[in-house]
Amino acid sequence: MKKKLLTFFNMNLGVFLVAINVHFFLSPNNLATGGVSGLSIVLNHLMPSLSIGTFMVITNVALFIVGIIFLGFSFGAKTVYSSFALSFMVWLLEKVAPLSHPLSDDILIQLIIGQCIAASGMAIVFNQKASTGGTDITAMILNKYFSIEIGKAVLFSDLLIALSSTFIFGPKVGMYAFFGVILNGLVIDYMLQKFNTNKEVVIISKYSDEIRSFIVQELGKGATIHTAKGGYNFEQKEVITTILGRKEFSRLKHFIISVDKKAFITVHNMNEILGQNFKRLA
């Protein structure tokens, strides 16, 4: 129950950060940087009688109906919730903190700050195995029927929305929107790496049995042990390899220091790990 509440809190926190970017940074500057929010900014300019938040709700409903027709219910409940939560939060911010003009005259600074905030929020949502939906559904349809990779399909749809803003808001704003799409992707990747930093730890120690026992019993992690021969004196040694998170590695490091100050340790940051207790292969 506690884990579910934490997941729910993190999803809402991430969505709220994205909503802050849409309302305070993108919308006042007409920066359509892709996604349902970008499309809604364009539609709001064409039909100002409806707010951006309202357009986001309408667009999400339409996309989910199309998604059900072409994909069934392959997108999860978390994604459905996040999509409509984002629409609601943008609508709520429009009511609670309406803006009549941009926060600053410097569009670039606003774009960078806003996209960094939003990308951090999206990374939090992605880390809960959800997404903010919207154009992700379009990407899934393109992937299913045209074998286009989902990442490329999302980028294509976002760039298409940014391109449309060039014709509606002018080339200057359009170029900022293009930059925003690229920046968003880079920051999301960076933040996800920070959230999911696993480390491959290789240990050579005379106390390999004690260290292996600590890894398996105290940390609850697996370990691989193989025999190696030293290149200088040809001494036989046991080498332990394990994959740990940051907190677990910190505990292991303190334990190793307490039992063998002469242990040899190498640490490698892992971008992606597949199989067993980590990410599924398919």
N, C-alpha and C positions, 0 to 999 in steps of 0.2 A: 504493500500500500504506500509506504514511504517513497519507494522508488517511482511509483506511478505519479505521485504528487510532485516529485522533483522534476520528472519529465514534463508534466503539465506546466509547471512554473517556468521551466527553461524554454518551452515552446512559446509561451506567451511573452516572455522577455525578448526572445529573438524577433518575434512578429512585431512587438512594440517598437523595437529599434528600426525595423524596416519602415514602419508607419511614420516614425519621426522624420526619416529621410524624405519620404514621399511628400509629407505635408509642409515641412519647414525648408527643405532645400530644393527638391525637384519641381514641385508644382508652381511655386512663385516665379521660377526662372524658365518655365516651359521646357524642362529637360526630360524628354521622353527616352529614358535609358533602357528601354526594353521591358518585357513582362506585361502583366495586366495593368500595373500602375502606369507604365509608359503609354500603353494604348489608351488608357482612360484619360491621361493628360491631353492627348491628341483629340479624343472625342469631346472632351470638355471644352476645348477651344472651338470646335465646330458647332457644338450645341451647349452653350454656357448655362442653359436653364437647369441642367442637371449637374450636381456636384461630382467631383472625381470619385469620392467614396461610393456614391450611388452607381456610377458607371462601373466601378470595380465589382460591385455586387452583381450587376446585370451581366457583365462579361464572364464572371466566374460561373454563374448559373448556366449560361449558354455553353461554355466550354465543358462543364461537367456533364451536361446533357449529351453533347457531341461525344465526349469520352465514353459515356455509358453505351452509346450506340455502337461505337467502333471498337471499344476495348473491353466492354463489360465493366466489372468493378475491380480492375487490376490496380487502381490507385487506392491507397489505404485511407482509413478513417482519419489518421493524423493529418494527412495532406489536405483532406476536405476541410477539417477543422481550421487548420492554419490559413488556408485560402480565405475563408469567410471571416476569420478573426482579423486578418489584415485589412480586409475591406471595411469591417466594422470600426476598427481602431482609426483608420484614416477618416472615415465619416465622423467619428466622435471628436477627433482633433479639429476638424473643420468647424464643428459646432462650439467646442470649448475654447479653442485658441485660433480664431479666424485671422488670416493674414491678408492685408490689402496690397502689400508690396514685399519684395525680397528682403532678407535680413541684411544684405550688404550689396554694394555695387559690383563687387568682385565675384563674378560667376564661377571662375575656376576654383577659388578657395572654397566656396560653398559646395561645389561639385565634389571636390576631393574629401572634404569633411563628411558630407552626407553619404557618399558612397562607402567610405570606410566604416561609418556607423551601420549602414544597411548590410554591408558584406559581413560584418561581425555578427549581426543579428541572423542573417541567413545561415551562416556557419553554425550558429547555436541550434537553429531549427534542423539543419541537415544532420547534426550530431545526435539528434533525437530520432533519427531514421524517418524524418518527414521532410516536406518541402512546402514552399508557399504556393505550390500548384500553378494554376493559370496556364502559361505557355508551356509548362512541362507536359501537359496533356497533349498539346499539339505536337511536341517533340516525340512523345510516345507513339502517336498515330503515324508520324513520318517514319519512325523506326520500324513499326510493325509492317507497314505496307510498301515502304520504299527502301528498307534496310539502311537507313541513314542513322549513324550513331547518335544517341540521345544528346550527348554533349554538344556535338556539331549542330544538331537540329535546334537546340535551345539557343545557341549562339546565332544561328541563321535567323531565327524569329526575332531575337532581340535587335540584331543589326537592321532587320527589315523595318521594325518600328522606329529605330533611330533614323533610318533613311527617310521615312515618311515625315518625321519632324523637320527635316531639312527643307522640304517643299512647303510646309505649313508655317514654320517659325523662322525660316531663313537659314543660310549656310553656316553662319557663325554658331547659332544655337545647335544646329545639326551636328557640327563637328565636336562640340562639347558633349553632345549625347553619345556619339561614337566613342569618344574617350572614356566616358562614364561606363559604357558597356564593358570595355576592355579592363578598366580599373577594377570594376566590380568582380570580374572573374579572377583576377590576380589576387585580390585581397581575400576572397573566399577560399581559394586554394591555400593561401598562407595561413589563414586562421584555422582551417581544418587540420593542417599539419600540426599546428600547436595543440589543438584539442586531442589529436589522436597520435601523439608522439610515443611510439613504442621503440624500445631499444633492444638490439641484439647484444647480449653481454657474453663475452668469452673470458673464462677464468682458468688460470693455471695456478694450482696451489698444492702444497703437501697435505692440506686438510680438505681434500676434495670430498670425502665422505660427509664431513660435517656441513660443508657448504651445500652439497646436493640435498642433504636432509632438510636444511633450512629452506631451500627453494621449494621443495615439494611439500613439506609439511606445514611450514609457517606461512609461506606466500601462496601456497596452493597452485603453483605453476609447474609446468613440465620442464624437463632438462634432458639434453643429449650429452652423453659422455663418450669420448673416444680417446684412444691412446696415441700419443705423439712422442717423437724422439727429438731431444735437443740437438741443435746444429753444432754446438760448441763442444759439449762433453758426451753427446749421444745418450744422455740419461733418459730413461722412459718416464713419461709424465702423463697424468690424466688431464684432459681438457674438457671443461664443462661449458656448454653453450645453452643459453636460455633467452627467452623473449619476455621483457618486463615493461610495465608502464613506469612513468617517472617516480611515483611514490614508492612503488615496489623496489625499483633500482636503488633509491635512497636508503631503504631499509637493508637491502642486501649489502650495499657498500659499507654501511656501519657495522654490519655483522662480520664481514670479511676482515675489516680493520681490527675487530676485537679478537679474531682467532689467528690471523696470519697477516702481519704487517708487510711481509715480503711477497705477498700474492701478486701475480701479474694479471691485469685486467684490461681488456680492450672493449670499447663501447661504440656501437654504430647506430645512428638514428635510422629508423625504417619508415619509408614513405607508405608502403602498403604490405600487408601480410594476409595471405589467403590460406584457408584450410583449418581443420580441427576446431579449436576454441576461438578462432579469430573470424575474419570475414568469410562468408561462404563463397565457394568457387563459382556457383551459379544459382 
